[in-house]
Structures are given as structure tokens and as C-alpha cells.
Amino acid sequence: MNYDRKQLDRLLSMDNESFASLARSIAEAAGANKMKTELLLANPDMLKRRLASLTDAEARELVDSVGEEKSAEIMKMLGERGVERGK
């Protein structure tokens, strides 16, 4: 999956409830620890600020760390939730 800053910006502009729901789904698809995910999502505004502060290189590294198969699953999920690339 290629990193797309516009897509990240769309995620960050979501209301906190929608953002948290989508973040949970992404974390699950990526194989993240559920307890750590919930701790991060206890404060969605803080998580949004942390994500917004990532450099493009850091964001690409994060995306690349997930792997190609999981990235494809996440991209499909984003499309289904209306967070499509390049729009």
C-alpha cells in the first residue's frame, strides 16, 4: 500500500467516533494488540495529533511495516468506508 497524505488528512478530519471505529478496524486488520489499541483510542484527539505530526517518511515506514497483504485489506476497508485515495 502506498502512503497518501490526502488520505491521512481525510482520516484525521473524521469525527472522533467514526475515526475511532475505523482505527479499530485498521488496527485489527494490521494485527495490532487490542488492549494497546483501546488505550490509544481512549483519547482520539491525541492520537490524531500524533498521526498528523508524522513526517511523510515516518508515515511510509508505518504503512510499509504492515505488509502487502494486510495493506491491501486495509485499503479495501478504507474504500468501503469512503476514505478513498486521491479524491
C-alpha positions in Angstrom: 0.0 0.0 0.0 1.3 3.4 -0.9 1.2 6.2 1.6 -1.1 9.1 0.6 -1.1 12.3 2.8 -4.5 13.3 1.5 -6.0 10.0 2.7 -4.4 10.6 6.1 -5.8 14.1 6.2 -9.3 12.7 5.5 -9.0 10.2 8.3 -7.9 13.0 10.7 -10.9 15.1 9.7 -13.4 12.5 10.7 -15.4 13.0 13.9 -13.9 11.1 16.8 -16.5 8.3 17.0 -16.0 7.5 13.2 -12.3 7.9 13.5 -12.1 5.5 16.5 -14.3 2.9 14.8 -12.2 3.0 11.6 -8.9 3.0 13.6 -10.1 -0.1 15.5 -10.8 -1.9 12.2 -7.5 -0.9 10.7 -5.6 -2.0 13.9 -7.4 -5.3 13.8 -6.6 -5.9 10.1 -3.0 -5.0 10.8 -2.8 -7.4 13.7 -2.3 -4.8 16.4 -2.7 -5.6 20.1 -6.4 -4.9 21.1 -5.5 -3.6 24.6 -2.9 -1.2 23.2 -5.4 -0.1 20.5 -8.0 0.7 23.1 -5.5 2.6 25.2 -4.6 4.8 22.2 -8.3 5.3 21.3 -9.2 6.4 24.8 -8.1 9.8 23.6 -8.8 10.1 19.8 -7.7 13.7 19.7 -4.3 12.9 21.0 -3.9 10.0 18.5 -5.0 12.3 15.7 -2.3 14.9 16.7 0.3 12.1 16.8 -0.6 10.9 13.4 -0.8 14.4 12.0 2.7 15.1 13.3 4.3 12.1 11.4 6.7 13.1 8.6 6.0 11.6 5.2 8.9 9.2 5.7 7.6 8.1 9.1 4.1 7.5 7.7 5.5 5.5 4.8 7.5 3.4 7.3 4.4 2.7 9.4 2.4 1.7 6.3 5.2 -0.5 5.0 5.6 -2.3 8.4 2.1 -3.8 7.9 3.0 -5.8 4.9 1.5 -6.0 1.4 -1.4 -8.4 2.2 -2.7 -6.6 5.2 -2.2 -3.3 3.4 -4.5 -4.4 0.6 -7.1 -5.4 3.2 -6.8 -2.0 4.9 -7.1 -0.2 1.5 -10.2 -2.2 0.7 -11.7 -1.3 4.1 -10.9 2.4 3.6 -12.6 2.4 0.2 -15.7 0.7 1.7 -15.8 3.4 4.4 -15.5 6.2 1.9 -11.9 7.2 2.6 -10.6 6.6 -0.9 -7.2 7.6 -2.3 -6.8 10.7 -4.4 -10.3 12.1 -4.0 
